[in-house]
Amino acid sequence: MTAELVRGQNHPLPQVRLEIRISAGVPVLAGATLGDENGTVHGPQRVAHPGAPTLPGVEVPRQAAAEHRLAVDLSAVPEAVHRVGVFLALPTGTTGPLRFGAVPAPRTAVHGPDGTEIARYTVGGLETEAALIALELYRRQGAWKIRAMGQGYADGLPALLADQGLPEADTLAAAIHGTTNPGPTAAYGHDTHRANGTHRANDAVRNPYDTPAPENAPALDTPAPADAPTLGGPIDYSHPRRPRHTAPPPPTPAACPASDGQPAPPVAGDAVGWSMEERLYNQVWGMFEDLARTTAAYRSAVDFADTRLEKELDQALADPRARLGEGNAAVREAAQIRRDQLAGQARAALDRDLAQLTAESEVVEPALPPAYARWDSPAWHGYRVPTDPPMALRLGDLHLPESLPLRIPLLVRLPLEHGLWIDSGATAVPEGSFADSAALRQAAMETAVALATRLLAVHPAGELAVRVIDPAGAATRALWPLTGAAVLAAPPATGAAGVTEVLERLTRRVDLVQMAVRGGAAGSLPDDVDTARQLLIVNDFPHGFDDRAITRLRYLADEGPAVGVHLVLVADRADAAAYGPLLDPLWRSLMRLTPVPDEHLADPWVGHAWTYEPALVPVGSRIVEQVLGEVAAALIKHK
C-alpha cells in the first residue's frame, strides 16, 4: 500500500534500489546531495546534478525537465553517507517562473525496482521559494527511511547548498544552472550530450569543481557505460563501478558505526531538521512511528499464529475417526508448539525493537527543551522566558500495552490548529482513582491549568494572553497557580454576563483581524484589540451557555485558530445531551484529552488504540510556581 506522506513524516524503505519520479508541471533542475550523519555535504564531489549526474549509488537527469526519474541504490553509496537529499531548483536566466508559488505543487513518488510505488509526497505550501529539498533518504539504526521534507529557499540554489555546509555555494550553484543555459556559463558544467552512446566530458573548459578528489573519494568523471539508460527509459540500478549481474555483498560489521556490528548507540537529535528543536521533534515522531509499526508487526504475527493453530486443529478434528486417541493429541500438541514458536519469535523481534527504542528514549528525553519536556525534567529548573515561540508543545505521553514502560511524548505543532476538549466525564477511570465526579472535574481543570502554564512559559512575554470562563466559579482552587501569579489577561469571568462579555470580545477580535488581513492592513487594528494570541479556557461547558453563546463559541472554534484565538474546553459530553446534535460539530472539531490515562487516540498508519497520559505536575513539586514567577516578572517588564 502506498504511503501518502505529509511534510516532516517519514516512512521505512523496504528496498535499497529505488526510482524517484518527479512531476513539476514546468521545467526544473533535479539533483541530489550526499551528506554525513549530521547532514553536512563534504564538497561538490558529493553533489549529483545535470553537469555531474552520476555519483556512487545515485544517478540524476542531465537536463531541466517537467518530469524526472532519479535512480538510487542505497547499498552502493559510500559508508560515510547517511543522508541523500533530493533537491529541485527553477532554472535561472530563462523566461520561466522565478518561484515555486507560481507553478503547480511538485509531486514526488518513490518506486521499487519492480515499479511498485512505496510512498508519494506533494510539496505544497510554497510561495517565494526558488529551490527546495523535496525528499531525504536517511540511515537510522542500520536501516534506510524516507522523509518528506518540503524545505524551500527563497534565495534559490545558493542558499540551499550553503545550508548543506558546502563552501563556495554560489559558484557551484552557478555551475549547476550553467548546464541548462546556453552561452558562456555552460562552460562551467559538463557537456550533457551523448555521442555514440557514451558521455563526453567537456575538455575545452573544465568544471572548476573538477579538482583532484581526496585519495579515498570516488571519482566523478568516470564515463557512463555504453548501455546506460537515457532519460525517460528504464532505470539501470547497477553500480557504475560494480561488475554486472552480481548481487551486492552482504553487510559486514565494518559497515556499521559500532565496532561489534551492532547499531550505533542512539543520539539525541539524530533526525532530519534545520535546528536541534526540529531534529528532536522529528526524532520523537520517528520513534512514535517505529513503535506503531513494530507493534503492528508483532500483533499481525501473533494473529497469524493463532489463525494457523485454529486451522490445524480444525483439520485434525475433521475426521470423526481420528478425534480420539493418542495420535490426535500429538497433532494438537505439535500445532500448539508451532504456534508458540511463531509467537515467541515475534515477541523476540518486538523486544529487540523495544530495547532500541527504550535506549533512544533514555537519551532523547533528557535532551528535550522545556516545550517538549516533562514537568520533572531538569530543563525546567534553569527556565527563562524565551525570545521565540517553539515549533511544538508536549500534551502528554503515549504508550501501548505491549511496550510498557516505554512512553513516547505526544507533540503537537504550534500554533494549535484545533482546540482541545479535556474530558471531565471520562469513562475509563482506574478503580479507586477518584471518589466522585467532582474530583474528576477538578482533575480535568488542573490538567487545563498545567497546559495553560506550559503555553505561557514557552511563549515570549506578551505573545499569549490566557482568559478563563468559569460560569459557576467552581474552578477557583484549580486556577490558583494562574490567578495567584497574576498571569491571566483578566480575572476569570463568571455568570451569564461574564460569559457574554468574553465571547463578544474574542468574536470581535476574530472579525477585525480577518478584515485587516483581507484588506492588507494587519497593522491598523484598533488600540483596544489585544494583538497577542488568545487562549480561552472554558470550565464546565456548556453550563452557563445559552444558544447565542454556544453559536459564538462554535464560531471561535472554527475561525479562531487561523487568527490567533484558541480554545480549551473542560467538559463532560453527557452534560450536553440536552442540546441534541447542536454541539456535535463542535465536539468533532476538538482534540479530546483526558485527566487520567485513557485509551482513545489512534494513529493514522495502523490504527492502534494508544493510551494517553496527561502532562501533569508531580505531586509536591513547586516547579509551576517557579515558572509562573518568571513569566509574571517578564510580563511586568513587557508592559
C-alpha positions, -999 to 999 in steps of 0.1 A, spaced: 0 0 0 14 34 -10 21 58 19 8 93 13 33 115 32 29 149 47 57 174 55 80 160 82 66 125 80 89 95 75 84 60 61 106 29 61 121 18 28 116 -19 22 142 -19 -6 175 -1 -12 172 1 -50 147 29 -58 134 51 -86 123 85 -76 98 101 -100 92 139 -100 65 158 -118 67 196 -115 45 209 -143 73 232 -155 110 225 -163 131 222 -132 165 211 -123 168 179 -102 198 167 -82 209 150 -50 233 157 -22 251 131 -2 256 141 34 271 126 66 252 117 97 249 154 105 236 163 71 268 180 60 279 176 24 316 174 22 325 191 -10 310 195 -45 321 159 -53 291 149 -31 265 167 -52 248 150 -82 235 175 -107 230 178 -145 267 186 -150 278 157 -129 249 133 -130 264 101 -117 277 95 -81 281 62 -63 246 49 -59 229 79 -74 221 90 -110 201 122 -118 188 136 -151 211 155 -173 188 184 -182 159 205 -169 125 190 -175 90 189 -161 93 151 -155 123 134 -139 134 100 -128 163 96 -104 179 62 -98 192 54 -63 210 23 -50 215 29 -13 237 -2 -10 262 15 -33 265 49 -16 297 54 5 297 42 41 302 78 53 270 89 36 239 88 59 216 112 41 207 116 5 187 148 -2 167 152 -34 165 188 -45 147 208 -71 155 242 -85 139 266 -110 164 274 -138 178 309 -139 184 330 -170 152 318 -187 117 332 -193 103 306 -169 88 312 -134 111 325 -107 93 310 -77 75 277 -69 45 295 -56 36 304 -92 37 268 -105 18 236 -97 30 219 -65 58 194 -74 48 158 -69 73 131 -59 69 93 -58 93 66 -47 91 33 -66 109 0 -61 128 -17 -90 97 -36 -100 77 -4 -103 57 -8 -70 50 26 -55 63 28 -20 55 64 -10 44 97 -25 46 133 -14 32 165 -29 53 196 -19 26 221 -11 26 255 7 53 270 -14 54 308 -21 87 326 -29 110 296 -29 132 291 -59 148 259 -47 138 232 -23 147 199 -7 118 177 -16 128 143 0 155 129 22 166 93 24 184 87 56 200 59 75 187 52 110 197 23 133 212 5 103 180 8 81 170 34 55 140 56 56 125 84 36 112 117 49 90 142 32 109 175 36 95 204 15 122 227 28 123 257 5 148 285 -1 137 320 -13 173 327 -22 174 297 -45 200 271 -51 230 290 -35 211 292 -2 202 255 -4 237 244 -10 251 267 17 227 252 42 242 218 34 276 231 46 291 235 11 318 261 6 316 284 -24 279 275 -28 274 305 -51 299 292 -76 286 257 -75 250 269 -80 261 290 -110 278 259 -124 247 238 -120 225 265 -136 250 269 -163 245 233 -175 210 242 -187 217 277 -200 232 283 -235 261 306 -238 293 311 -218 280 299 -185 276 265 -200 313 260 -199 312 256 -161 293 223 -165 299 191 -182 287 186 -217 255 167 -214 253 154 -250 258 117 -258 279 106 -287 278 70 -299 261 61 -266 288 74 -243 291 105 -221 318 130 -231 333 154 -206 338 189 -218 375 192 -225 376 228 -237 368 244 -203 369 221 -173 344 224 -145 361 245 -117 350 218 -92 368 191 -111 398 194 -87 415 162 -76 394 145 -51 407 131 -18 426 98 -21 396 78 -8 369 98 -25 351 82 -56 360 96 -90 333 118 -106 343 118 -142 342 80 -149 324 76 -182 290 61 -180 286 26 -195 276 25 -232 243 9 -224 234 34 -197 197 44 -198 185 76 -213 161 99 -196 126 85 -195 137 49 -203 141 20 -178 165 28 -149 197 8 -145 202 4 -108 237 -13 -111 266 5 -95 287 22 -123 319 6 -110 305 -27 -98 306 -58 -121 273 -65 -137 249 -93 -128 264 -97 -93 245 -93 -61 258 -66 -37 279 -81 -9 261 -87 24 265 -61 51 296 -66 73 303 -53 108 327 -28 93 298 -11 76 282 -4 110 293 26 131 297 3 161 328 -19 161 309 -51 171 284 -49 142 256 -37 164 236 -5 157 253 26 169 243 40 202 213 64 199 220 101 198 196 129 207 188 149 176 196 121 152 169 130 127 164 154 98 159 191 106 175 226 104 177 232 141 181 210 172 145 217 181 133 204 147 156 174 148 143 164 182 107 169 171 112 147 141 131 121 161 102 119 186 77 113 158 101 88 142 101 69 175 63 70 176 61 56 140 86 29 147 67 18 178 35 18 159 48 -3 131 68 -28 152 38 -34 174 16 -39 143 41 -65 130 40 -83 163 2 -83 165 0 -95 129 24 -123 136 5 -135 167 -28 -133 148 -13 -154 120 0 -180 145 -34 -182 162 -52 -185 129 -29 -213 117 -34 -231 150 -72 -230 146 -69 -242 111 -47 -271 120 -70 -281 149 -100 -279 126 -82 -303 102 -73 -326 130 -109 -328 141 -124 -330 106 -122 -368 106 -145 -382 133 -125 -414 135 -94 -395 144 -108 -373 172 -99 -397 199 -67 -414 207 -31 -405 212 -25 -396 176 -49 -367 177 -35 -354 210 0 -355 195 -12 -335 164 -28 -309 187 3 -306 208 25 -302 178 2 -275 164 4 -257 197 42 -259 198 44 -244 163 20 -216 174 41 -208 205 73 -208 184 59 -183 159 46 -161 187 79 -164 206 99 -153 175 75 -124 170 79 -114 207 117 -116 204 117 -93 174 94 -69 193 116 -70 224 147 -62 203 130 -32 187 116 -21 221 151 -23 236 164 0 208 136 25 213 140 24 250 177 32 247 168 60 223 142 74 247 166 74 276 189 96 255 163 118 239 141 126 270 168 145 290 177 165 259 142 178 252 137 216 256 110 228 280 82 229 254 88 191 248 99 181 283 81 165 312 75 187 342 101 167 362 128 174 336 159 193 346 152 216 316 126 235 337 150 242 366 170 267 346 139 281 329 140 316 315 113 332 294 121 326 257 125 352 230 109 330 203 80 306 205 86 269 200 75 249 169 56 223 190 43 215 225 40 184 246 5 175 255 13 143 274 26 108 267 15 78 246 21 41 251 8 7 240 1 -24 262 30 -43 246 55 -15 252 52 -7 289 70 12 304 82 30 272 64 63 268 65 85 236 59 122 240 27 135 223 39 166 205 16 189 185 27 218 163 21 254 173 1 274 168 -27 249 176 -47 241 145 -76 227 166 -90 234 200 -87 209 229 -115 192 248 -104 180 282 -130 153 292 -142 157 327 -165 127 323 -140 101 312 -154 66 315 -121 46 317 -112 58 352 -89 34 371 -108 19 400 -103 39 432 -87 69 414 -115 94 422 -141 93 449 -168 111 428 -174 130 396 -165 163 414 -129 151 420 -127 141 383 -139 175 372 -113 191 395 -86 169 379 -97 179 344 -94 216 353 -60 211 368 -49 195 335 -61 226 317 -42 248 341 -10 228 336 -14 231 298 -20 268 300 11 272 323 32 254 297 18 275 269 25 307 288 60 295 297 71 287 261 59 319 245 78 352 247 64 377 272 32 393 260 27 370 230 0 348 246 -29 360 268 -49 335 288 -86 341 296 -109 319 316 -147 314 317 -159 298 349 -196 304 350 -203 289 384 -169 298 399 -162 262 406 -126 262 395 -112 287 420 -89 262 436 -76 247 404 -70 282 389 -49 293 419 -15 289 402 -26 313 374 -45 337 395 -20 338 423 8 346 399 -13 373 382 -6 359 347 -42 359 334 -52 386 310 -83 393 332 -99 377 362 -120 346 355 -153 355 340 -183 342 360 -221 343 355 -240 348 322 -227 384 319 -191 373 322 -196 346 296 -212 371 272 -185 398 277 -156 374 270 -172 358 239 -181 392 225 -145 405 230 -129 374 213 -155 373 185 -149 410 177 -111 403 177 -115 375 152 -137 396 129 -114 426 130 -82 406 123 -99 387 95 -109 420 79 -75 435 84 -57 406 68 -81 405 38 -76 442 34 -38 441 37 -38 463 68 -29 439 95 -11 467 114 -40 490 116 -61 473 143 -79 495 169 -59 502 200 -83 482 222 -77 449 203 -52 427 220 -28 415 192 -14 387 214 -26 352 208 -56 343 229 -61 311 248 -97 307 262 -103 281 289 -139 273 295 -148 253 326 -179 231 330 -191 237 294 -220 241 285 -231 252 319 -239 289 318 -241 290 280 -273 299 261 -279 293 224 -263 326 214 -232 319 235 -228 284 220 -231 298 185 -203 323 193 -181 295 208 -186 274 177 -175 304 156 -144 308 177 -136 271 173 -139 273 135 -124 307 127 -103 315 157 -71 293 152 -63 310 119 -62 344 135 -47 335 169 -77 325 191 -76 290 206 -100 271 228 -96 246 257 -130 232 269 -133 213 302 -165 194 297 -184 162 301 -202 155 268 -230 138 287 -239 171 302 -246 185 266 -270 157 257 -299 181 261 -286 202 232 -290 173 208 -270 175 176 -263 212 181 -229 206 197 -218 177 175 -198 198 151 -180 215 180 -170 182 196 -158 168 163 -136 199 157 -117 195 191 -90 171 201 -100 151 231 -77 147 261 -83 132 295 -71 140 330 -64 103 336 -48 76 314 -73 66 287 -71 45 256 -87 68 230 -62 81 205 -55 62 172 -25 66 149 -31 71 111 -9 42 100 -22 11 116 -50 24 138 -36 13 172 -56 25 202 -29 44 222 -32 51 259 -28 88 265 -14 101 298 -17 139 306 14 160 313 7 167 350 30 183 376 44 158 401 28 159 435 46 183 458 66 199 430 69 237 431 82 240 395 49 256 383 52 284 409 88 289 399 80 290 362 50 313 366 71 336 387 95 341 358 65 346 334 49 372 357 82 391 361 86 391 323 50 404 318 57 433 341 88 443 321 69 438 289 41 463 299 
